[in-house]
Amino acid sequence: MEPLYQQTHKQVHEIQSRMGRLETADKQSVQIENEIQASIDQIFSRLERLEILSSKEPPNKRQNAKLRVDQLKYDVQHLQTALRNFQHRRHAREQQERQREELLSRTFTTNGTQKKILDIANMLGLSNTVMRLIEKRAFQDKYFMIGGMLLTCVVMFLVVQYLT
């Protein structure tokens, strides 16, 4: 039982060091995750064998052997949970990156909308003079909106200053 226990214990420590490297490895993280998972599965099978062997130990050594196997089992379950947490964080990070790229690929300009409006207006037969007046009004409305926002901020600031 002792050589198998020592091998398993050594493998648990190797997995712990690989988990530390997993945090810093970006591109190879999936490969390292798979290696760690395979090692954890192998350790679980060794732990089953160790449980059988510990029950066959002499009565005076049996309790200590079972305690050592239970401690190893706890350590491996902790490593399994840490690996799952890392995989979950990696998946969430990848999903956020995909959503960010999707948002960045969208165009939020009004040029396309403005062109569509102009095309519709031309189809309706509005003259170029009316179109220019509409564009001028939209330009002026933008300044009114910015001025209103600034005025609102100033009023809110003054109210907060007055009330505190």
C-alpha positions as CSV (number, residue, x, y, z in Angstrom):
1,M,0.0,0.0,0.0
2,E,2.8,2.4,0.9
3,P,4.3,2.7,-2.6
4,L,0.9,3.3,-4.2
5,Y,0.1,5.9,-1.6
6,Q,3.5,7.7,-2.2
7,Q,2.9,7.7,-6.0
8,T,-0.6,9.1,-5.5
9,H,0.6,11.7,-3.0
10,K,3.3,12.8,-5.4
11,Q,0.8,13.0,-8.3
12,V,-1.5,15.2,-6.2
13,H,1.4,17.7,-5.6
14,E,2.2,17.7,-9.3
15,I,-1.4,18.6,-10.1
16,Q,-1.3,21.4,-7.6
17,S,1.8,22.8,-9.3
18,R,0.1,22.5,-12.7
19,M,-3.0,24.3,-11.4
20,G,-0.6,27.2,-10.5
21,R,0.7,27.2,-14.1
22,L,-2.8,27.0,-15.4
23,E,-3.6,30.5,-14.1
24,T,-0.8,32.0,-16.2
25,A,-1.1,29.9,-19.4
26,D,-3.6,31.5,-21.9
27,K,-3.3,29.6,-25.1
28,Q,-2.5,26.2,-23.7
29,S,-5.0,26.3,-20.9
30,V,-7.4,23.8,-22.5
31,Q,-4.6,21.3,-23.1
32,I,-3.4,21.7,-19.5
33,E,-7.0,21.4,-18.2
34,N,-7.4,18.1,-20.1
35,E,-4.1,16.8,-18.7
36,I,-5.1,17.8,-15.2
37,Q,-8.5,16.1,-15.6
38,A,-6.9,12.9,-16.8
39,S,-4.5,12.9,-13.8
40,I,-7.4,13.5,-11.4
41,D,-9.3,10.6,-12.9
42,Q,-6.3,8.4,-12.6
43,I,-5.9,9.4,-9.0
44,F,-9.5,8.6,-8.2
45,S,-9.0,5.1,-9.6
46,R,-5.8,4.8,-7.4
47,L,-7.8,6.0,-4.4
48,E,-10.3,3.2,-4.9
49,R,-7.5,0.7,-4.9
50,L,-6.0,2.4,-1.8
51,E,-9.3,2.1,0.0
52,I,-9.4,-1.6,-0.7
53,L,-5.8,-2.0,0.4
54,S,-6.3,0.1,3.6
55,S,-9.2,-2.2,4.6
56,K,-6.8,-5.1,4.4
57,E,-4.2,-3.5,6.7
58,P,-3.6,-5.0,10.1
59,P,-6.1,-3.6,12.7
60,N,-3.5,-1.4,14.4
61,K,-2.6,0.3,11.2
62,R,-6.0,0.3,9.5
63,Q,-7.3,3.5,11.0
64,N,-4.2,5.5,10.2
65,A,-4.2,4.1,6.6
66,K,-7.9,5.0,6.1
67,L,-7.2,8.5,7.5
68,R,-4.4,9.1,5.0
69,V,-6.5,7.8,2.1
70,D,-9.4,10.1,3.2
71,Q,-7.1,13.1,3.3
72,L,-5.8,12.3,-0.2
73,K,-9.4,12.0,-1.4
74,Y,-10.3,15.3,0.1
75,D,-7.3,17.0,-1.5
76,V,-8.2,15.5,-4.9
77,Q,-11.8,16.6,-4.6
78,H,-10.6,20.1,-3.7
79,L,-8.4,20.1,-6.9
80,Q,-11.4,18.9,-8.9
81,T,-13.5,21.8,-7.6
82,A,-10.7,24.3,-8.3
83,L,-10.4,23.0,-11.9
84,R,-14.2,23.3,-12.5
85,N,-14.1,26.8,-11.1
86,F,-11.2,27.7,-13.4
87,Q,-13.1,26.2,-16.4
88,H,-16.2,28.2,-15.5
89,R,-14.2,31.4,-15.3
90,R,-12.5,30.7,-18.6
91,H,-15.8,30.0,-20.3
92,A,-17.3,33.2,-18.9
93,R,-14.2,35.2,-20.0
94,E,-14.5,33.7,-23.5
95,Q,-18.2,34.5,-23.7
96,Q,-17.5,38.1,-22.6
97,E,-14.8,38.4,-25.3
98,R,-17.2,37.1,-27.9
99,Q,-19.9,39.6,-26.8
100,R,-17.4,42.4,-26.8
101,E,-16.2,41.6,-30.3
102,E,-19.8,41.4,-31.5
103,L,-20.6,44.8,-30.0
104,L,-17.4,46.3,-31.5
105,S,-18.3,44.9,-34.9
106,R,-21.6,46.7,-34.9
107,T,-21.7,50.2,-36.4
108,F,-23.5,52.8,-34.3
109,T,-23.2,55.6,-36.8
110,T,-26.3,57.5,-37.9
111,N,-24.9,57.9,-41.4
112,G,-26.7,54.7,-42.6
113,T,-29.9,55.8,-40.9
114,Q,-29.6,59.4,-42.3
115,K,-29.1,58.0,-45.8
116,K,-32.2,55.8,-45.5
117,I,-34.2,58.8,-44.4
118,L,-32.9,60.8,-47.4
119,D,-33.8,58.0,-49.8
120,I,-37.3,57.8,-48.3
121,A,-37.7,61.6,-48.5
122,N,-36.6,61.6,-52.1
123,M,-39.1,58.9,-52.9
124,L,-41.8,61.0,-51.3
125,G,-40.9,63.9,-53.5
126,L,-39.5,66.3,-50.9
127,S,-37.3,69.0,-52.5
128,N,-33.6,69.4,-51.7
129,T,-34.4,72.7,-49.9
130,V,-36.7,71.0,-47.5
131,M,-34.1,68.3,-47.0
132,R,-31.4,70.9,-46.1
133,L,-33.8,72.5,-43.7
134,I,-34.5,69.2,-42.0
135,E,-30.7,68.5,-41.7
136,K,-30.1,72.0,-40.3
137,R,-32.9,71.5,-37.8
138,A,-31.4,68.2,-36.7
139,F,-28.0,69.9,-36.2
140,Q,-29.6,72.6,-34.1
141,D,-31.6,70.1,-32.1
142,K,-28.4,68.4,-31.1
143,Y,-27.1,71.6,-29.6
144,F,-30.4,72.2,-27.7
145,M,-30.1,68.6,-26.4
146,I,-26.6,69.1,-25.1
147,G,-27.5,72.5,-23.6
148,G,-30.5,71.0,-21.8
149,M,-28.3,68.2,-20.5
150,L,-25.8,70.6,-19.1
151,L,-28.5,72.8,-17.6
152,T,-30.0,69.8,-15.9
153,C,-26.6,68.8,-14.5
154,V,-26.1,72.3,-13.2
155,V,-29.5,72.4,-11.6
156,M,-29.0,69.0,-10.0
157,F,-25.6,70.1,-8.7
158,L,-27.1,73.3,-7.2
159,V,-29.9,71.3,-5.6
160,V,-27.5,68.8,-4.0
161,Q,-25.3,71.7,-2.8
162,Y,-28.3,73.5,-1.3
163,L,-29.8,70.4,0.4
164,T,-26.6,69.2,2.0
